[in-house]
């Protein structure tokens, strides 16, 4: 039983509305120093075939030996997905033939995976959350890589990835738009990174998605799905879904029938292309791997791994809301990246003091995030330290500087004085806010005297007060306390 899309998420075809149904298989490379069944290194970027053991190369007589850390990572991930952990699972041989698969089969899990059903809560927008069901998570080994650009006459094979541990995380067909699919992958990647079971680096192939797309008229049974293979960016996932859904709608409206097949997405041309007819499970001739005993562990092992889990994104978000009084949206933005969430807390509690949590959040999600995005980094990766943000917020809180001057101080931190304390910058450059009521009154008197026509307008239309505030701030170099300026103007103008 699958959910039905809201009317706003339906796609309009020439003959009526269609609903997209999306399921996803995420292949996440397990964080471990060695491969799933051998001691070869998993380091990225080595010379071709530099990280290959006799097991990975499928030499005769070589037997696989399970990597316990990979098992632990799969269990941790299952716990993070609120999923059923199966105390007994079985490794199977999945038979298919490619030049970069030296055994002629892949060791995977079929009927008895290590992790069963779970669920992921996904924030699609500030006002919409969906629940995406997890069908299963199983462990399997990766294949090698065929290289077609090294020779004009030959294809070469690099087996460095052969045998690297993967978690295949299979969702239920619970997503109904490209936005939901992108949000799901983003959330899943965040959970994996918090746990430390996958680095989520899509550029290096550590996280890849096979996207299953079908369309149907609202209320009708599920349509025939097509699988878009190995999509390696969240942006491309969204594009591939939109393109493939439109293609299928076109086929149906032209009187054709969608064929179940595997397709590839070409982002340059903005199209999907047929790769091969979709295999069914029987095509792979699965059977239990005779070289590997069933994988068994007890509940105490699972409980110990659960006890060692870090605070996960949903729990951290809830704590930020209750402990710091943040709006749900701000909390969600901050916890989306673990390092940014840690940075935020370090700034709020820097030096043993607790400063305005909302003000710190505003700076991190606003001006600091804008700078970080401009240089292609996360907030926590910039040179700006939590202590510098704490100092900046303290200066605003005690009215030493205004919010406008604070932006100027941040610009100095970004530019010339990267390691400076904002307090020292303010002192050295004389940026302290003017709170002397006499000086503010003098500036107000000067502006009023120079603009008698504006005075009459403001008295008739109080919303004109903002113009006077701007003029006073300009005359004082932005240093006057805005609230004091407002109070003085209202008194002098009789508003």
Number of C-alpha atoms within 10 A of each C-alpha: 7 11 11 17 18 11 11 6 16 20 18 12 13 9 9 11 15 22 26 29 26 25 23 24 23 23 25 25 26 29 23 20 15 20 30 29 22 20 20 22 18 23 15 12 10 11 9 14 15 14 22 21 21 14 21 29 19 17 12 9 8 14 15 17 15 16 17 12 17 25 19 15 22 26 26 24 29 26 20 24 23 15 21 18 23 19 16 14 21 21 27 25 21 23 18 13 13 13 14 20 23 19 21 14 18 24 24 24 24 21 13 18 21 26 27 20 18 21 18 20 16 21 18 16 12 11 8 9 13 16 13 20 20 26 17 24 30 26 29 25 22 24 23 22 18 15 13 12 10 9 9 7 8 10 12 16 17 18 24 27 24 29 30 28 28 26 28 25 23 21 24 19 22 22 27 22 22 22 18 22 24 22 22 24 21 16 21 21 23 21 24 22 22 23 22 18 24 24 19 25 16 16 10 12 17 18 25 25 25 23 24 23 25 24 28 20 16 17 11 11 11 17 18 16 21 25 25 25 18 19 23 18 18 19 13 16 24 19 19 24 26 19 15 25 24 18 15 24 26 15 14 16 13 10 8 11 13 18 13 16 17 21 23 18 23 14 15 6 7 13 16 19 12 13 14 11 13 15 11 8 10 9 11 15 13 20 16 19 17 10 12 15 13 15 16 11 12 10 11 9 12 17 11 10 15 16 9 10 15 13 14 17 24 19 12 19 24 17 15 22 17 12 10 17 14 19 14 15 14 18 24 21 16 24 23 21 21 20 16 20 22 14 20 25 18 18 24 24 16 17 11 8 9 14 17 15 19 16 16 21 23 13 19 25 17 11 14 23 18 16 18 18 13 10 9 11 13 17 25 21 13 16 12 18 17 22 18 20 24 25 19 24 24 19 20 17 15 9 15 21 26 21 17 11 19 20 15 13 22 22 16 15 19 16 9 9 14 16 12 13 18 25 18 11 17 20 11 10 9 10 20 21 21 22 18 11 14 10 13 23 17 13 19 22 15 13 18 19 11 10 11 11 10 18 20 13 13 20 15 11 12 15 11 15 19 13 11 20 20 14 16 27 18 12 15 16 13 21 22 25 22 20 11 15 23 16 12 20 23 14 10 13 14 10 14
